[in-house]
């Protein structure tokens, strides 16, 4: 993986997670918007974990 992609995944994951958690209390319980927000939170966490794993892997190679 090219250098810098892991930081992009980390940054986008954190940004998406913050926005999703910020919007969560503004949505009605049981609505489809809230379900989509939960999916966005899961995707953001996955992006952050993958970014961290690639970051650790890249540091070990250098």
C-alpha positions as a Markdown table, in Angstrom:
| # | Residue | x | y | z |
|---|---|---|---|---|
| 1 | Unk | 0.0 | 0.0 | 0.0 |
| 2 | Unk | 1.3 | 3.4 | -0.9 |
| 3 | Unk | 2.5 | 5.7 | 1.9 |
| 4 | Unk | -0.1 | 8.0 | 3.2 |
| 5 | Unk | -3.2 | 5.9 | 2.5 |
| 6 | Unk | -3.2 | 4.7 | 6.1 |
| 7 | Unk | -3.4 | 8.3 | 7.3 |
| 8 | Unk | -6.2 | 9.1 | 4.9 |
| 9 | Unk | -8.2 | 6.1 | 6.2 |
| 10 | Unk | -7.5 | 7.2 | 9.8 |
| 11 | Unk | -8.5 | 10.8 | 9.2 |
| 12 | Unk | -11.6 | 9.9 | 7.2 |
| 13 | Unk | -12.6 | 7.3 | 9.8 |
| 14 | Unk | -12.2 | 9.8 | 12.7 |
| 15 | Unk | -14.1 | 12.5 | 10.8 |
| 16 | Unk | -16.9 | 10.2 | 9.9 |
| 17 | Unk | -17.1 | 8.8 | 13.4 |
| 18 | Unk | -17.3 | 12.3 | 15.0 |
| 19 | Unk | -20.0 | 13.4 | 12.6 |
| 20 | Unk | -22.1 | 10.2 | 13.0 |
| 21 | Unk | -21.9 | 10.4 | 16.8 |
| 22 | Unk | -22.8 | 14.1 | 16.7 |
| 23 | Unk | -25.9 | 13.4 | 14.5 |
| 24 | Unk | -27.1 | 10.4 | 16.5 |
| 25 | Unk | -29.0 | 12.2 | 19.3 |
| 26 | Unk | -30.7 | 14.4 | 16.7 |
| 27 | Unk | -32.4 | 11.5 | 15.0 |
| 28 | Unk | -35.6 | 9.7 | 16.1 |
| 29 | Unk | -35.3 | 6.2 | 17.6 |
| 30 | Unk | -36.1 | 3.5 | 15.1 |
| 31 | Unk | -35.8 | 5.7 | 12.0 |
| 32 | Unk | -34.0 | 4.6 | 8.9 |
| 33 | Unk | -31.7 | 7.6 | 9.3 |
| 34 | Unk | -30.6 | 6.2 | 12.7 |
| 35 | Unk | -29.9 | 2.8 | 11.2 |
| 36 | Unk | -27.8 | 4.4 | 8.5 |
| 37 | Unk | -25.9 | 6.3 | 11.2 |
| 38 | Unk | -25.1 | 3.1 | 13.0 |
| 39 | Unk | -23.8 | 1.6 | 9.8 |
| 40 | Unk | -21.6 | 4.7 | 9.3 |
| 41 | Unk | -20.2 | 4.3 | 12.8 |
| 42 | Unk | -19.3 | 0.7 | 12.1 |
| 43 | Unk | -17.7 | 1.6 | 8.7 |
| 44 | Unk | -15.7 | 4.4 | 10.4 |
| 45 | Unk | -14.4 | 2.1 | 13.1 |
| 46 | Unk | -13.4 | -0.4 | 10.4 |
| 47 | Unk | -11.5 | 2.2 | 8.5 |
| 48 | Unk | -9.7 | 3.4 | 11.6 |
| 49 | Unk | -8.7 | -0.2 | 12.5 |
| 50 | Unk | -7.4 | -0.9 | 9.0 |
| 51 | Unk | -5.5 | 2.4 | 8.9 |
| 52 | Unk | -3.9 | 1.6 | 12.3 |
| 53 | Unk | -3.0 | -1.9 | 11.1 |
| 54 | Unk | -1.4 | -0.6 | 8.0 |
| 55 | Unk | 0.4 | 2.1 | 10.0 |
| 56 | Unk | 1.9 | -0.5 | 12.3 |
| 57 | Unk | 2.8 | -2.8 | 9.4 |
| 58 | Unk | 4.5 | 0.1 | 7.6 |
| 59 | Unk | 6.5 | 1.1 | 10.7 |
| 60 | Unk | 7.8 | -2.5 | 11.1 |
| 61 | Unk | 9.0 | -2.6 | 7.5 |
| 62 | Unk | 11.0 | 0.6 | 7.9 |
